[in-house]
Amino acid sequence: MYGFVFSYMMSFGVSFLLSTFISLPVRERSSGAKHCQFISGVKPSTYWLTMFTCNLVNYVVPSLCVVAVVQLFDVEAYVHGSNLW
């Protein structure tokens, strides 16, 4: 029962986290930030490498926090054997 409640709460929290990830590209698209950067002379490879790095940091940090919470609560279905890694 404890594992079910834990997974339900984690999925609820992660859904809010994912909604913040989608708001960034939408806001960038509506403001025209990419277009302004290309007009000002930023190379496309520099733009995409920077965007990749920023998105990687934005996704990896919360993912590591989720793994830490799973280990902290020690829910057997998630941490038993090789289920976590």
Secondary structure, 3 states (H helix, E strand, C coil): CHHHHHHHHHHHHHHHHHHHHHHHHHHHHHHCHHHHHHHCCCCHHHHHHHHHHHHHHHHHHHHHHHHHHHHHHCCHHHHCCCCCC
